[in-house]
């Protein structure tokens, strides 16, 4: 089995990395970047596995590995709530692979210093890998501490940094890394993959709506996706049409799970894209959600192009907050207020 088998798309990257490792020419620092959902963590784990020569963590973005660690912690006496709320500073796989993830909401410099002092500040005769996930949450102190290490890495040590926002990475770190941009997965490949995974229903529409994002495609292919789309449409209508928009929307979000809210955020981006297309005269058949054309037209004059473009960063920031376990209610309130702020000049 290829270590890259579970990572969809990215064929050029896979070929390039494989060749560099085979030729012993892989740089010691890699920077993977791309929007949430493009399986950057799976790619990092696959590259690390190829470097080490065996599967590290687990190929499903590390979920199986993390679940096993959580279970061990609970069995050793930690409370389940504490385990779910807070991860470990460092995850270790047989002393060859090290994985640093944000604790609660961000990476900390203490995690890096612990890694250096206890595990990697020596050379090794065999390859070792450090994966740093969620680097968009790192502050300048941590970034500078990392910079010193990747400038002069220990022998046989490789660093794989993963971020959803390369613009937040220090230019000095960017300049010392091989950059790997994660790209949307081609539509036919994604349709084939979801069909093989057992998804049913309108898979092609889910894939088109996700615009090459595997995680979003899977979410929208699941039962309930259309209900989430309807809720997203109601959000855009309510924000511009109702005087009591905040109360109306917060009540309508009560009882929804984090997964459903993530679906709604994704549909908001798709609707914004179609509304912009509608404004510039795109034919119905080129819209992703053409069946919502009439409802979009009814509110289009209340949404300027600038405010529609703001929906993308607003929803992406909210998704990141949810994945960092920020309280669901706070994220929902923030999105509602941010959307209202985006359109208030036009109301």
Secondary structure, 3 states (H helix, E strand, C coil): CCCCCCCCCCHHHHHHHHHHHHCCCCCCEEEEECCCCCCHHHHHHHHHHHHHCCCCCCCCCCHHHHHHHHHHHHHCCCCHHHHHHCCCCCEEECCCEEEECCECCECCHHHHHHHHHHHHCCCCCCCEEEEECCHHHCCHHHHHHHHHHHHCCCCCEEEEEEECCHHHCCHHHHCCCEEEECCCCCHHHHHHHHHHCCCCCCHHHHHHHHCCCHHHHHHHHCCCHHHHHHHHHHHHHHHHHCCCHHHHHHHHHCCCCHHHHHHHHHHHHHHHHHHHHHHCCCCHHHCCCHHHHHHHHHHHCCCCHHHHHHHHHHHHHHHHHHHCCCCHHHHHHHHHHHHHHHHHHHC
